[in-house]
Amino acid sequence: MDISNDEWIKRMPVGPGWHKIVQSLDSLISNIEPTYQIVQIKSKLGGLRFYIDYSRIDDYKSQEITNIINRAELESHSICEECGNYRDNLASPSSYSSLCKSCKRY
């Protein structure tokens, strides 16, 4: 799947700060399984969620892809969804915000 084109990027359902993470995921997964299909991309509980269709992917590749997705989702929890900067200064420690203090809209 080619998510590097401008039209796809404009329609990406997460903020621009996570676009590089999603594009990196696409590249890494495409190297393992070129015909994979994205089911959903979203922000949930302050982190990126990236779902694909595993029905046509063998078990070995599925595990490798799952590990790549898990690492990227974990990484997203420390990157602001809006600006892409590391969020060591979270907007609220108890919130599920995906934004840094500078990008948080009160």
WODAMO-V238563 format. One record per run of one state. SS is the DSSP state (helix for helix, strand for strand, loop for the rest). FROM is the first residue (numbers start at 0). LEN is the number of residues. Records with the same first field share a line. If there is no record, write none. Layout:
SS: FROM-LEN / FROM-LEN
//
This chain:
loop: 0-5 / 11-4 / 32-5 / 44-2 / 52-6 / 76-2 / 79-6 / 86-3 / 90-9 / 100-6
helix: 5-6 / 15-17 / 58-18
strand: 37-7 / 46-6 / 78-1 / 85-1 / 89-1 / 99-1
//
